[in-house]
Amino acid sequence: MEMGSSPRTVEEIFKDFSSRRDDVDEFYALCDPDKDNLCLYGHSNESWEVTLPAEEVPPELPEPALGINFARDGMNRRDWLSLVAVHSDSWLLSVAFYLGARLNRNERKRLFSLINDLPTVFEVVTERKPIKDKPTVDSGSKSRGSTKRSNDGQVKSIPKLADDQGYEEEEDEHSETLCGTCGGNYNADEFWIGCDICERWYHGKCVKITPAKAESIKQYKCPSCSIKRGRP
């Protein structure tokens, strides 16, 4: 497979990702179980082929699943296509993030966000509609996801940056916030609470603190600091 010049930017990698799609009926006919181990390759020029695996070692790109043709006649058509679709989604993601290995953290987030807005191959094949995120309900007060509890015991608002700004500013303090329990990234749709001792932040759900309960806490100590303070 000739790769040509490798995509460098988020937009170039996303274009490469979205171009590697195929036609289901033609693909099914080409996957003859009597042939050798076959792979499905999608190319960035919007063409695709069912062929033998690449011979070069190591390969120029991550390799797709091998031998996709063998189980074709032994399975229900829809089930077999669904199985291949899952392998194809996995391969497409591996290629995209192989090409994006040199992107910085915020660029990788933006790339995944663009990819995630497309239906997966599995969703297309099974005609499954992607589940849309539910909009945050705002009843006039600040949404619970847009607040963190500060060290002085007050609840402070974290302003949401415009999407472009949020992704482009690498040093944005909120995008760098990680939960001290699960290690998850900050999400404006979730309630967070900060420890007044170690100053680390936590998902409310991870430390079993609700927004209502946080309002009555004058000084919050995370589980780790509570254990340390309790030692003789």
N, C-alpha and C positions, 0 to 999 in steps of 0.2 A: 504494500500500500504506500503510495507516495503521499507524503504529508504536505510538501511544499513548505512555505514559510509558516512557522507556528504562530497561531493567534496569541496576542500579547495582552490586549486590554479586556476588561469585563465584557464589553459589547461584542468584541470579535470572538471571544470564547463562547458567548451565548449564541451568536449567529451560527457558529460551528456546531454547537449542540443541537439547535433546533432544525438544522438542515439534515441531520442524520436520521431520517424517517423512511419508511418503506410502504409498499402496497401489499396488503394482506393476501389477497387471492393469488397474485403472481408469486409471492413468496412461498405460499403453501405448495404450489405446483412444483417449485424448484427443489423442495426439500425431499428428494427421493430417498427412502430408507435403504435402498439397495446400493447407494453410493457410499464412498468413504466418509470419514468424519468431516462434516461440513460446519462452517461458521457463517453467521450473518454479519456482514460488514456494512455499516452506513457511512457514506463519505460526506465530507463537508460541502461538496458541490451539488448536494441533494440527490445524488445517485446512490445505489446500493447494490450489493451482490451477495449471492450465496456461493461460497467457494471454500477451498481447503485453507487451513490456517497458514499464517505467514511462516516462512522457513527461517528468517533471520532470528538470531538469538544474541542479545535480548531483543524483543520486538520493538518497533519504532513507537508503537502505542500500546496501551493495555489491550490484551486479547479478549475477544468475546467468548461466550460459552462454546465448547467443542462438542460436536456430535448431536446437534439439535435435530437432525433429520431422523435419527434412529427410532424414536418413539412415536413418530407421526401417525403411522397406521395402527398402532396399538392403543391409541387413546381417542377419546371423543375429540372432534376437531376443535371445538371451542376450548376445551380443557388444555389441549396441546398448545394452541395459540396463546392462551393465557400464560402458560408456563414459559414459553419462549419470550413473551412480552416482559415478564418479570426479569428474565436474564438480560433482555435488551435494555431495560431501564437501568439495571445495575451497571451494565457496560457503558451506557451513555454518560452516566454520572462519573464513572471512573475516568473516562476520557476527558471530560470537562475539568475535573479537578486535577488530573495529570497536567493538562495544559495550564491550569491556574495555580500550579504549585508555588509560583513566585509572586502571586498576588499578596497584598497585605491583608490583614484581618478583616477590615471593613469592605474591601473589594470582594473578598470571598463571600461575605454576607450578602452583598448586592448581587453577586453572580447566582447564589443559591436562591435568592428571592425572585430573580427573573426566571430561573428554571422552574421554580415552584409554581409560578403563575401559569405554566403550560400544563395541559393534561398529560399524564404519563402514558406511555405506550400501552400499559396494562389497562388504564381507564378507557383508552380509545378502543382497544380490542374488545373489551367486555361491555362497552357502552355504559360504563359506570360514570356518573356525574360527580366531579370533585365536590367535596363539601366546602361550602363557603364559610369563611369566618363570620361569626355573629358580631354585628356591630355593638360597640360598647354603649350601654344605656346610660345617659346622663340625665338625672332628674333635677338638674339645676345646681347641684353642688359638684365639687371636684370629684371625678371618678376615682375609685379606690386605687386604680392602677397607676394613677399619676402622682401618687404621694409616697414619700418615704418619711420615716420618723427620724428626726435629727437628734444630735447628741444632747441638746439642751431640753429634751423631752417634748419639744413641739413638733407638730407634723408640718413638714414643708413640702411645697409643690415642686415637682421637677418639670420644667417646661419641655414640651415635645418639640424637637427641632424638625424642620422640614426634612422630608426623606432624603433629598439630595445632600443637604448639609450633614445629616446624621451619618451618612455613609462615607462622605468625603473627608470629614474631620477625624483623622486617625486618633488624635489624642483626646477625643471627646470623653469626658469623665464617666458619663453614664453608660456608654457602650462598653467601657472597661470594667464595670462593676460585675462581680461574680458572687453568687450565693456561697456563703461560708459552709453550708451543709452539702448541697448537691453539686456545686460548681457551675450551675446554669447561669447564662447571661441575663443581664437586666432586661426586663420586659415591662413596658409601660402599662400593660393590661393586668399586671399582678401587683399585689400588695407586698411591700418590703418593710423590714424593720432593721434599724441599726443598733449594734451593741454599744452601750455607753462606756464600756471598759476597753475592748480591743478595737472598736470602731469598724468592725467588719459588718457587712450587710447580709441579710438573710431573707429568703422567701418567707412570708408569714406562715404559709402552709407547712414549710419544712420545720419550723420551730413551734408550730401549733399556736400562733398568735393571730387573732383576727383584728381588723381595723378598730372595732369597738373596744376590744380588750386593750389594745395599744394606747387608747386615749386615757385609760386609767392608770397606766404605768408611768411613774415618775422617772425611774432610772431602769432601763432594760439591760439585763445581763444575759448573754447568750448561753447555751448549755455548756460550752467549754469553759467559759469564765466562771460560771456558777460552780462547776466541779473544782476548779482551781481555788476559788475563794473558800470552798468548803473544807479544803484539806488543812490539817493542823500545821 
